[in-house]
Amino acid sequence: MASAGANLRRDREKAVKATATPTSHTPRADIQALRAFAVAAVVLFHVWPKAIEGGYIGVDVFFVISGYLITGQLVRLRERGNLRLGAFWAARARRLLPAALLVLLASTALTVLFAPPALVTQYLRSIVGSTLYVENWVLAADAVDYLAAENAPPIAQHYWSLSVEEQFYIVWPLLVIAATTAILTKKYGRRALVALLLAITVGSLVLSIVTTFAAPSFAYFATPVRMWEFGFGALVALIPSIIVPALLRSLIWIAGWAALLFSAFAFDSATPFPGYAAILPVSATALLMLIGPAPPFRLASMQGWKPIQWLGDNSYGIYLWHWPLVVIAPAILGADLELWQNILLVITTCVLAALGKRFVEDPLRFGRLATFRPRAILAGTLVAMLLVVAAAGLPALSIAASTQAQTERAQAEVADPASCRGANILLNPSCEGARDIPVPSADLIPGLGGLYDDTDGAFDCYTAAETALEPCHIGSDDPEAVRIALTGDSHAAMLVPGLRDVAADAGWSIDVYVGRGCVWSADPDPKCAARQASLQKDLLSNGYDAIVVTAWNQLEATDQVRQQRAERFAERWRTAREQGIQVIPVLDNPGIAQSSADCVTSTSSFTFETCAFAAADFLREDPLALAADESGVTPVDLRGAYCDPDGVCPMVAGGVVVYRDLHHITASFSHSLAPYLLDEITALLDAAPSTSP
């Protein structure tokens, strides 16, 4: 019995080892060199972005390599008849998750200890998404979410590519099995698989090209858009061996590496990516793997150089560790890193990667854990992931709850003009003496831990796509109430929290039409045509007494563009006034300096001038003001709530943070602005005996 049991254990260990690693031989030197290039490109891009502006293509190189190695492994296992999904996924978990979870735990500690308060919740949310391997979808959603798109890069942002890979590892073996189930012979099974992979690769490439121009941020992170890059590698793995003459191999080798270097140094943030541009580095990587080991000449043989091979061997750990250090180091030092500090950061990254490989990755990958049943490994993996989620998620929930409670307690006080908080600090003359009273960062409203989330329902009916707007209702339900339509983009939405405070008592019934772009004007853009037609119909036919309109006054717009926008606004406003509807434009708040936004997250005490910026640099002529002059309407101008007569614009006014990003005000500031907005609109409504021109 004992002997039989021992034999059974040995058989099981052999079976596990057969599926534990992609290959049983030493990694190919040329593939390790590609890994070394890929990780070096990414790290250098993140540490010195101006030196290698296209270094992000390193991720695409990794995707092609993964497609090649994993497809080769799966097909070999399938043809031998011992492809077991549980064993495959357990092997992937052993290979990737220990190091990844270790870095996420370290990132959690670094976040809690050193991250700026305004970024802690965002960083922890990123860690949770990365632990669950959905970070790419979190970032894709944030990229589509207009309000989150400008947030600072989170500490686990680089896990988006690992999330894409993990999703690939789940789906790909299922596709291999599906394509080869009916025909298990090597010849026809491979043909069926090649046909399926060709269809997926071509379809994904077309999707990539289309979405890169239609929704570039989404295209960058979404798994289906990236699947073609794995497909290129997978197809190389399935192509029969081809004997290529040495001269041709040499030419392909030179061309492939030249294409990779060109992509890394010629591409930049303005390059539409992935799309057409990604075809170059992806094809180059695939060709370099297709020709096999390097041709026998001196330059090619350098890719076997030990430092390059070491870099390839440790590329996974280097990729994991570098980004948290890049993100957190400036917060620890309180300043941007100098050259020698960046060099030290890169060295530290390599040391941590080497230690992780020696004491975490290799022991768990090749040690006794390799003999455990796949079921046990997967269960242990799930437990470890849940522990990391708890380590990051519980502090995030605690901070969010505390910040929300603090903000809610202060809401009534902020809206009281006598409190000298928020807009009151500039609009209430009796509050002038309160400007120099210091407010600790811990007492700010909203709390910095919830700054990015301080919207208070402003975007409950906000529409991101250029589709027809479905209005939300706030204020009075009295049939005799003054009927007002509020329309515009996200800047109009930010007025909602304050208007909600005062609308019912003022006897206003407000329908809110807010969405991204395509604001109410005679905009000729075809993508706005459907929304403009629907909005025009609703605003003119629903019996409104007044239309309140505001829109983002974009800093980068030229004077010519501002004038064109003004003319388009004025054309719509004249039509409304001809039908007896009053138009009340609300002039927009200024944009702010990035340095001022960064200052808020790293300062411990605030007075009026702390982190302030100059109005002359960020307050531009508003197209709404130009349109008001042209069409003969009177605007609401509350820009005095944002900057004093000397042109000093505070980031924190009376303990209230004014901006949640580079141009949106916080809901807390909106609450403080509400009494003044009420007075201004009421005065205009009362002063208009007739709304005809």
C-alpha positions in Angstrom: 0.0 0.0 0.0 2.8 2.4 0.9 4.6 1.7 -2.3 1.5 2.2 -4.3 0.8 5.5 -2.6 4.4 6.6 -3.3 4.0 5.7 -6.9 0.8 7.6 -7.1 2.4 10.7 -5.6 5.3 10.5 -8.1 2.9 10.1 -11.0 0.9 13.2 -9.8 4.1 15.2 -9.3 5.2 14.3 -12.9 1.8 15.4 -14.2 1.9 18.7 -12.4 5.4 19.4 -13.5 4.4 18.6 -17.1 2.0 21.5 -17.0 3.8 23.8 -14.6 5.9 25.7 -17.0 5.6 26.7 -20.7 8.7 24.8 -21.7 11.0 22.3 -20.1 14.1 23.8 -21.7 16.2 26.9 -21.0 14.4 30.1 -22.2 15.5 31.2 -25.6 18.1 33.9 -25.4 16.4 36.0 -28.2 13.1 36.0 -26.3 14.9 37.0 -23.1 16.5 39.8 -25.0 13.0 40.9 -26.2 11.8 40.8 -22.6 14.8 42.9 -21.5 14.1 45.5 -24.2 10.4 45.6 -23.3 10.9 46.2 -19.6 13.8 48.6 -20.1 11.6 50.6 -22.5 8.7 50.8 -20.0 10.9 51.7 -17.0 12.9 54.4 -18.9 9.6 55.8 -20.2 8.2 56.1 -16.7 11.4 57.4 -15.1 12.5 59.7 -17.9 9.5 60.2 -20.2 11.1 62.8 -22.3 14.0 60.6 -23.2 12.1 57.7 -24.6 8.6 59.0 -25.3 7.4 55.8 -27.0 8.6 53.4 -24.3 5.1 52.3 -23.7 5.5 49.9 -26.7 7.3 47.6 -24.3 3.9 46.4 -23.1 3.0 45.4 -26.6 6.2 43.4 -26.9 5.2 41.5 -23.7 1.8 40.7 -25.2 3.2 39.2 -28.3 5.7 37.1 -26.3 2.9 35.9 -24.0 0.8 34.9 -27.0 3.6 32.9 -28.5 4.7 31.1 -25.4 1.3 30.3 -23.9 -0.2 29.2 -27.3 2.8 26.9 -27.9 2.5 25.3 -24.4 -1.3 24.8 -24.8 -1.1 23.2 -28.2 1.7 20.9 -27.1 -0.3 19.8 -24.1 -3.5 19.5 -26.1 -1.8 17.3 -28.7 -0.4 15.1 -26.0 -3.8 14.8 -24.5 -2.9 16.2 -21.1 -4.2 19.8 -21.2 -6.0 20.2 -17.9 -7.5 23.6 -17.3 -7.1 23.4 -13.5 -3.4 22.5 -13.8 -2.8 25.2 -16.4 -4.4 27.9 -14.4 -2.7 26.7 -11.2 0.6 26.9 -12.9 -0.1 30.4 -14.1 -1.2 31.4 -10.6 2.1 30.0 -9.1 4.1 31.8 -11.7 2.5 35.2 -11.5 0.5 35.9 -8.4 3.0 35.5 -5.5 5.2 38.4 -6.7 2.2 40.4 -7.9 0.4 40.2 -4.6 3.6 40.9 -2.7 4.0 44.2 -4.6 0.4 45.1 -4.1 0.7 44.6 -0.3 3.8 46.8 -0.4 1.9 49.3 -2.4 -0.8 49.3 0.1 1.6 50.1 2.9 3.3 52.8 0.9 -0.1 54.4 0.1 -1.2 54.4 3.7 2.1 55.8 5.0 3.2 58.3 2.3 0.5 59.0 -0.3 -1.0 62.5 -0.4 -4.4 62.4 1.4 -6.3 63.3 -1.7 -4.9 60.3 -3.5 -5.1 57.6 -0.9 -8.6 56.4 -1.7 -7.8 56.4 -5.4 -4.6 54.4 -4.9 -6.3 51.8 -2.7 -9.1 51.5 -5.2 -6.5 50.8 -7.9 -4.9 48.1 -5.7 -8.2 46.4 -5.2 -8.9 46.4 -9.0 -5.4 45.1 -9.7 -5.7 42.3 -7.1 -8.9 41.1 -8.8 -7.2 41.6 -12.2 -9.7 44.0 -13.6 -7.5 47.1 -13.4 -7.7 47.6 -17.1 -11.4 47.8 -17.0 -11.3 50.2 -14.1 -9.0 52.5 -16.0 -11.1 52.1 -19.2 -14.1 53.2 -17.2 -12.2 56.1 -15.7 -11.0 57.1 -19.2 -14.6 57.2 -20.4 -15.7 58.9 -17.1 -15.1 62.5 -17.9 -14.7 63.3 -14.2 -12.1 60.6 -13.4 -10.1 61.0 -16.6 -8.0 63.8 -15.1 -7.2 62.0 -11.9 -3.5 61.4 -11.1 -2.2 58.0 -12.2 -2.8 55.5 -9.3 0.0 53.4 -7.7 -1.1 50.1 -9.3 -2.0 51.6 -12.7 0.7 49.4 -14.4 -1.3 46.3 -13.5 -3.7 47.1 -16.3 -1.4 45.1 -18.6 -1.2 42.2 -16.2 -5.0 42.2 -16.0 -5.2 41.9 -19.8 -2.8 39.0 -19.6 -4.7 37.2 -16.9 -7.9 37.6 -18.8 -6.0 36.2 -21.9 -4.9 33.2 -19.8 -8.5 32.4 -18.8 -9.9 32.7 -22.3 -7.1 31.3 -24.5 -7.1 27.7 -23.3 -10.9 27.5 -23.7 -10.4 28.7 -27.3 -7.7 26.1 -27.9 -10.0 23.3 -26.6 -13.0 24.6 -28.5 -11.1 24.8 -31.8 -9.6 21.3 -31.4 -12.3 19.3 -29.8 -13.9 17.9 -33.0 -10.6 17.1 -34.7 -7.8 16.0 -32.3 -5.3 15.0 -34.9 -2.3 17.3 -35.0 -2.7 18.2 -38.6 -6.3 19.2 -38.7 -6.6 20.4 -35.1 -3.9 23.0 -35.8 -5.6 24.1 -38.9 -8.9 24.7 -37.1 -7.0 26.6 -34.4 -5.2 28.7 -36.9 -8.4 29.6 -38.6 -10.0 30.6 -35.3 -7.0 32.7 -34.2 -6.9 34.4 -37.6 -10.5 35.4 -37.2 -10.0 36.7 -33.7 -6.7 38.5 -34.6 -8.2 40.2 -37.6 -11.4 41.2 -35.8 -9.5 42.5 -32.8 -7.1 44.5 -35.1 -10.0 46.1 -36.9 -11.6 46.9 -33.6 -8.3 48.4 -32.4 -8.0 50.7 -35.4 -11.6 51.9 -35.1 -11.7 52.5 -31.4 -8.3 54.1 -31.3 -9.8 57.0 -33.2 -13.3 56.9 -31.7 -12.5 56.2 -28.0 -8.6 56.3 -27.7 -8.4 55.9 -23.9 -10.8 53.0 -23.9 -9.0 51.4 -26.8 -5.7 51.5 -24.8 -7.0 49.4 -21.9 -9.8 47.2 -23.2 -8.9 43.5 -23.6 -10.7 42.8 -26.9 -8.9 45.7 -28.5 -5.5 44.2 -27.4 -6.3 40.6 -28.2 -4.8 40.8 -31.7 -1.3 41.5 -30.2 -1.5 38.1 -28.4 -2.8 36.7 -31.7 0.3 37.7 -33.6 2.4 35.7 -31.2 0.0 32.8 -31.2 0.1 32.5 -34.9 3.9 32.5 -34.9 3.8 29.6 -32.4 1.5 27.6 -34.8 3.4 28.3 -38.1 5.5 25.3 -39.2 9.2 25.7 -38.9 10.7 27.5 -41.9 14.3 27.2 -42.9 15.4 30.8 -43.6 18.8 31.5 -45.3 21.3 33.1 -42.9 21.4 36.3 -44.9 17.7 36.7 -44.9 17.6 36.0 -41.1 20.2 38.6 -40.6 18.2 41.2 -42.5 15.0 40.3 -40.7 16.8 40.6 -37.4 18.2 44.0 -38.2 14.9 45.2 -39.5 13.0 43.9 -36.5 15.2 45.5 -33.9 15.3 48.7 -35.9 11.5 48.8 -36.0 11.4 48.3 -32.2 13.9 51.1 -31.5 12.2 53.4 -34.0 8.9 52.8 -32.3 10.3 53.5 -28.8 12.0 56.8 -29.8 9.7 58.1 -32.6 6.3 57.4 -31.0 5.0 59.8 -28.3 1.8 60.7 -26.5 0.4 62.2 -29.7 0.7 58.9 -31.6 -2.7 57.3 -32.0 -2.2 54.0 -30.1 -2.7 51.1 -30.3 -4.4 51.2 -33.7 -2.3 51.3 -36.9 0.8 52.4 -35.0 1.0 49.3 -32.9 1.3 47.1 -36.0 5.0 48.1 -36.3 6.3 47.0 -32.9 3.9 44.0 -32.8 5.0 42.7 -36.2 8.6 43.3 -35.4 8.4 41.2 -32.3 6.6 38.4 -34.1 9.2 38.4 -36.9 12.1 38.3 -34.4 10.5 35.3 -32.7 9.7 33.6 -36.0 13.3 33.6 -37.2 14.5 31.9 -34.0 17.8 32.4 -32.3 20.0 35.3 -33.5 22.0 35.0 -36.7 25.7 34.3 -36.2 27.2 37.8 -36.4 28.7 39.9 -33.6 25.9 42.5 -33.2 23.2 39.8 -33.0 25.2 37.7 -30.6 25.2 40.6 -28.1 21.6 39.7 -27.1 23.1 36.7 -25.3 25.1 39.1 -23.1 24.7 38.2 -19.4 23.3 41.6 -18.3 20.7 41.4 -21.0 19.7 37.9 -20.1 19.6 38.9 -16.4 17.3 41.8 -17.3 15.1 39.4 -19.3 15.0 36.8 -16.4 14.0 39.5 -13.9 11.7 41.5 -16.2 8.5 40.5 -14.5 9.7 41.7 -11.0 11.2 44.9 -12.5 7.9 45.7 -14.1 6.0 45.1 -10.9 8.2 47.1 -8.6 9.2 50.2 -10.7 5.9 52.0 -10.9 5.0 52.1 -7.2 8.4 53.6 -6.6 8.0 56.1 -9.4 4.6 57.2 -8.0 5.5 57.3 -4.3 9.0 58.6 -4.3 8.1 62.3 -4.9 5.5 62.1 -2.1 8.2 60.7 0.3 10.8 63.3 -0.7 8.3 66.2 -1.0 9.7 67.1 -4.5 10.3 65.8 -8.0 13.3 63.5 -8.2 16.7 64.7 -9.5 18.8 62.6 -11.9 20.8 60.8 -9.2 17.6 60.0 -7.3 16.0 58.5 -10.4 19.1 56.4 -11.0 18.9 55.2 -7.4 15.2 54.4 -8.0 16.1 52.2 -11.0 18.7 50.4 -9.0 16.3 49.9 -6.1 13.8 48.4 -8.5 16.3 45.9 -9.9 17.4 44.9 -6.4 13.8 44.3 -5.2 13.0 42.4 -8.4 16.1 40.1 -7.9 15.2 39.5 -4.2 11.6 38.7 -5.1 12.6 36.2 -7.7 15.1 34.5 -5.5 13.0 34.3 -2.3 9.4 34.4 -3.6 8.9 33.6 -7.3 11.3 30.7 -7.8 10.6 28.9 -4.5 6.8 29.0 -5.0 7.1 28.2 -8.7 9.5 25.3 -8.5 9.5 24.2 -4.9 7.2 22.0 -2.9 4.1 24.0 -3.9 4.4 22.6 -7.4 3.4 19.2 -6.1 0.1 20.5 -4.6 -3.1 19.7 -6.4 -4.3 22.4 -8.7 -7.5 22.7 -6.7 -5.5 23.5 -3.5 -3.3 26.0 -5.3 -6.3 27.9 -6.8 -8.1 27.9 -3.4 -5.0 29.3 -1.7 -4.6 31.9 -4.5 -8.2 33.0 -3.9 -7.6 33.4 -0.2 -4.4 35.4 -0.8 -6.2 37.7 -3.2 -9.1 38.3 -0.7 -6.6 39.1 2.0 -4.9 41.8 -0.2 -8.4 43.1 -1.2 -9.2 43.4 2.5 -5.9 45.1 3.3 -6.6 47.8 0.7 -10.3 47.9 0.6 -11.1 48.3 4.3 -9.0 51.5 4.8 -10.5 52.8 1.6 -14.0 52.2 2.9 -13.1 53.7 6.3 -11.7 56.9 4.7 -14.7 57.3 2.4 -17.2 56.9 5.2 -15.3 59.3 7.5 -14.9 61.9 4.7 -18.6 61.7 3.7 -19.7 62.1 7.3 -17.4 65.1 7.7 -18.7 66.7 4.6 -22.4 66.1 5.4 -21.9 67.7 8.9 -20.4 70.8 7.4 -22.9 71.2 4.5 -25.4 73.5 6.4 -22.6 75.6 7.8 -21.0 76.0 4.3 -24.2 77.3 2.9 -24.6 79.9 5.6 -23.1 83.3 4.4 -22.2 84.2 8.0 -19.9 81.1 8.2 -17.3 82.8 6.0 -16.7 79.4 4.3 -16.4 78.7 0.6 -17.8 81.3 -1.7 -18.7 83.5 1.3 -15.1 84.3 1.9 -15.1 86.6 -1.1 -18.8 87.4 -1.7 -19.6 88.3 1.9 -17.8 91.6 2.7 -17.8 90.9 6.4 -15.7 87.8 5.8 -12.6 89.6 4.7 -10.9 89.3 8.0 -11.3 85.5 8.0 -9.0 85.1 5.0 -5.8 84.8 7.0 -7.2 82.3 9.6 -5.2 79.1 9.0 -7.2 75.9 8.5 -5.4 72.5 9.0 -5.7 70.1 6.1 -7.5 67.6 8.4 -10.3 70.1 8.8 -10.9 70.9 5.1 -14.3 70.4 3.4 -14.4 68.1 1.6 -11.8 66.0 3.4 -8.9 65.4 1.0 -9.5 61.7 1.2 -12.8 62.3 -0.6 -11.8 65.2 -2.8 -12.2 63.5 -6.1 -15.6 62.0 -5.1 -17.1 65.3 -3.8 -19.9 65.6 -6.4 -23.0 65.0 -4.2 -25.2 63.6 -6.9 -24.4 66.3 -9.4 -23.9 63.7 -12.2 -26.9 61.4 -11.4 -28.4 62.1 -14.8 -25.3 63.2 -16.6 -24.9 61.6 -20.1 -21.4 60.9 -21.3 -22.2 59.9 -24.9 -23.5 62.4 -27.5 -27.0 61.0 -27.2 -30.3 62.7 -26.3 -30.4 64.0 -22.8 -33.0 62.6 -20.3 -33.7 65.4 -17.8 -33.8 65.0 -14.0 -36.0 67.0 -11.8 -35.0 69.0 -8.7 -36.9 71.6 -6.7 -40.6 72.3 -6.3 -43.4 70.0 -7.5 -46.0 72.8 -7.3 -47.7 73.3 -10.7 -47.5 77.0 -10.1 -43.7 77.0 -9.6 -41.4 78.9 -11.9 -40.3 76.4 -14.5 -36.5 76.5 -15.2 -34.3 74.3 -17.4 -30.7 74.0 -16.5 -28.6 72.9 -19.4 -24.9 72.5 -20.2 -22.0 70.2 -19.7 -20.2 69.0 -16.6 -19.8 72.6 -15.4 -23.6 72.9 -15.4 -23.8 69.7 -13.5 -21.6 71.1 -10.8 -24.2 73.8 -10.0 -26.8 71.1 -9.2 -25.8 70.4 -5.6 -26.2 74.1 -4.7 -29.4 74.6 -6.8 -30.9 71.6 -5.1 -30.5 73.4 -1.7 -32.4 76.5 -2.7 -34.8 75.5 -5.6 -37.8 74.3 -3.5 -37.8 77.2 -1.1 -37.5 79.6 -4.1 -40.5 78.1 -5.8 -38.5 76.8 -8.7 -39.2 73.6 -10.6 -35.9 72.7 -12.4 -35.4 70.2 -15.1 -31.7 69.3 -15.5 -30.3 68.6 -19.0 -26.6 67.9 -18.6 -24.1 65.8 -20.6 -20.6 65.7 -21.9 -20.0 68.1 -24.8 -22.6 69.0 -27.4 -24.0 71.9 -25.3 -27.0 73.9 -26.3 -25.8 75.9 -29.3 -26.0 75.9 -33.1 -23.0 73.5 -33.3 -22.5 72.1 -36.8 -20.6 69.0 -35.6 -22.5 66.0 -37.0 -21.9 63.9 -33.9 -23.9 66.6 -31.9 -26.8 66.8 -34.4 -29.1 64.3 -32.7 -28.6 65.8 -29.2 -28.9 69.3 -30.4 -32.2 68.6 -32.2 -33.7 66.8 -29.2 -32.5 69.4 -26.8 -33.8 72.3 -28.8 -37.2 70.6 -29.0 -37.4 70.0 -25.3 -36.2 73.4 -24.2 -38.6 75.3 -26.5 -41.7 73.1 -26.2 -41.9 72.2 -22.5 -43.2 75.5 -21.2 -40.1 76.8 -19.4 -40.0 80.3 -18.0 -36.3 80.5 -18.2 -33.3 78.5 -19.4 -30.1 78.6 -17.3 -27.1 77.7 -19.3 -23.4 77.3 -18.6 -20.4 75.5 -20.2 -16.8 74.9 -19.8 -14.6 77.9 -20.8 -11.7 75.9 -22.1 -8.3 77.6 -21.6 -6.7 76.3 -24.7 -9.4 77.7 -27.1 -8.2 80.5 -29.4 -10.0 83.8 -29.6 -11.4 82.8 -33.0 -12.9 79.6 -31.5 -14.4 81.6 -28.6 -16.0 84.0 -31.0 -17.4 81.1 -33.1 -18.8 79.4 -30.0 -20.4 82.7 -28.9 -22.1 83.1 -32.2 -23.5 79.6 -32.0 -24.8 80.2 -28.4 -26.4 83.5 -29.4 -28.2 81.9 -32.4 -30.0 79.4 -30.1 -30.7 82.0 -27.4 -32.4 84.4 -29.9 -34.7 81.6 -30.9 -35.7 81.0 -27.3 -36.3 84.6 -26.6 -38.5 85.0 -29.6 -40.7 82.4 -28.1 -40.9 84.3 -24.8 -38.4 82.2 -22.8 -35.8 84.0 -20.8 -32.2 82.9 -21.2 -29.8 83.2 -18.2 -26.2 82.3 -18.9 -23.9 81.7 -15.9 -20.3 82.6 -16.6 -17.9 79.8 -16.0 -15.3 79.5 -13.2 -11.6 79.7 -14.1 -9.4 76.8 -14.8 -6.5 76.2 -12.4 -2.8 75.5 -12.5 -1.6 72.0 -12.1 1.0 73.2 -9.6 -1.9 74.6 -7.5 -3.7 71.3 -7.6 -0.6 69.5 -6.6 0.0 72.0 -3.8 -3.3 71.2 -2.2 -2.5 67.5 -1.8 0.8 68.2 -0.1 0.1 71.1 2.2 -0.7 70.9 5.9 -2.3 74.3 6.6 -4.3 76.7 4.4 -5.0 80.4 4.4 -6.6 82.4 1.5 -3.3 82.6 -0.5 -2.0 79.1 0.1 -1.6 77.4 -3.3 -3.4 80.3 -5.0 -3.0 81.1 -8.6 -3.2 84.3 -10.7 -6.5 85.1 -12.5 -4.5 86.7 -15.3 -3.1 83.3 -16.2 -6.2 81.2 -16.1 -9.3 83.4 -16.6 -10.2 83.8 -20.2 -12.9 85.7 -22.1 -16.0 83.5 -21.7 -17.9 82.7 -24.9 -21.1 83.0 -22.8 -20.2 86.6 -22.0 -19.6 87.3 -25.7 -22.9 85.6 -26.6 -24.7 87.6 -23.9 -23.5 90.9 -25.4 -24.4 89.8 -28.9 -27.9 88.6 -28.0 -28.8 91.2 -25.5 -29.2 89.0 -22.4 -27.8 89.6 -18.9 -25.5 86.9 -17.6 -24.9 85.8 -14.0 -21.3 86.7 -13.2 -20.2 85.0 -10.0 -16.5 84.9 -10.9 -15.9 87.2 -7.9 -16.4 84.0 -5.8 -13.3 82.5 -7.4 -10.8 85.4 -7.5 -10.4 88.6 -5.5 -10.2 92.1 -7.1 -6.4 91.8 -7.1 -6.6 88.6 -9.3 -5.7 86.2 -6.5 -7.6 82.9 -6.9 -7.6 80.7 -3.8 -7.6 76.9 -4.0 -9.1 76.7 -0.5 -11.6 79.4 0.6 -12.5 79.5 4.2 -11.6 75.9 4.7 -13.5 74.7 1.6 -11.6 73.2 -1.3 -12.8 75.0 -4.4 -11.8 72.6 -7.1 -11.9 68.8 -7.3 -9.7 68.7 -10.4 -8.3 71.2 -12.9 -11.6 72.9 -13.8 -14.5 71.4 -11.9 -15.6 72.9 -8.6 -16.4 70.7 -5.6 -20.0 70.0 -4.5 -19.1 71.6 -1.2 -18.2 74.9 -2.9 -21.3 74.6 -5.0 -23.3 74.5 -1.7 -21.7 77.7 -0.6 -22.3 79.4 -3.9 -26.0 78.6 -3.9 -27.4 81.6 -1.9 -25.7 84.0 -4.3 -26.8 82.1 -7.4 -30.3 82.2 -6.0 -30.1 86.0 -5.5 -28.7 86.6 -9.0 -31.2 84.4 -10.9 -34.1 85.8 -8.8 -33.1 89.4 -9.6 -33.0 88.6 -13.3 -36.4 86.8 -13.2 -38.0 89.7 -11.3 -36.4 92.3 -13.6 -37.8 90.8 -16.8 -41.4 92.0 -17.4 -41.1 90.7 -20.9 -38.8 88.1 -22.2 -39.2 89.1 -25.8 -36.3 91.0 -27.4 
